[in-house]
Amino acid sequence: MRCASTRRRAQRSETLPVSRAAFQLEIVATNLADAAAAARGGADRLELCVDLTCGGVSAPSELLGKVRAAHPRLDLRALLRPHGGPFHLSADEVLALAREVRQARELGLQGIVIGALDARGGIDREAMRRLREEARPLEATFHRAFDEIESQDEALETLIELGFERVLTSGDQRTAWEGRERLRALVARAAGRIAILPGGGVRAAHAAALLAATGAQELHSSARTSDDGVDEREVRALRAALDAG
């Protein structure tokens, strides 16, 4: 279950400068220490969430606000997911997520990470259309519910139609490295219309090879080498691998 939170309003942050890095690095942060380690290591943006044991759920509003205040010029994205388990949303959950979307805007975040499937295992168009429109002008990423979809080419076209900026995926495999051939096919199909963000077991040791194998322009990693949270050294190594690529 997701953590309960007390919602509060905050001023929107100023527009962030466009990163000069050729390849973008997104790091998952679940607390202030994670965020600080990722920022020091050279992350371009953070995905904020809690409870990685179930794949991540929405972070409390207090955490979002504290990270925003501590890193006013860092690109922040909030994972908005009410629970672990199946990627299906009830009508009440869609309403609750719409409130979280508005909160993300008020806190000055740059994007949201969302996803939902319908009863047939495809993208829940109505829920995603509503949340994506509610989020504007923030960017929207469709999360790894994408890897549960059988017809991914069709799903990719749906996300483009709905106005999503990127999709986080491991290429329908346990890790992005194992799914690199599928990821390359998705990058080719996207043809610049939507970003393909490889994620799932991404580490510095194979980051450059993964970029070369897939043609992707960005990577997503938890950068965890132990149970102690984000490893700043791993973030620095990822940053170096991307810069060398």
HELIX and SHEET records of a PDB file:
HELIX    1   1 LEU A   32  GLY A   41  1                                  10    
HELIX    2   2 LEU A   52  CYS A   54  5                                   3    
HELIX    3   3 SER A   61  ALA A   70  1                                  10    
HELIX    4   4 ALA A   91  GLU A  106  1                                  16    
HELIX    5   5 ARG A  125  ALA A  135  1                                  11    
HELIX    6   6 ARG A  144  GLU A  148  5                                   5    
HELIX    7   7 GLN A  152  LEU A  162  1                                  11    
HELIX    8   8 ARG A  180  ALA A  190  1                                  11    
HELIX    9   9 ALA A  204  THR A  214  1                                  11    
HELIX   10  10 GLU A  232  ALA A  244  1                                  13    
SHEET    1   A 8 ALA A 195  PRO A 198  0                                        
SHEET    2   A 8 ARG A 166  THR A 169  1                                        
SHEET    3   A 8 GLU A 139  PHE A 142  1                                        
SHEET    4   A 8 GLY A 111  ILE A 114  1                                        
SHEET    5   A 8 ASP A  75  LEU A  79  1                                        
SHEET    6   A 8 ARG A  45  LEU A  48  1                                        
SHEET    7   A 8 GLN A  24  ALA A  29  1                                        
SHEET    8   A 8 GLU A 218  SER A 221  1                                        
END                                                                             
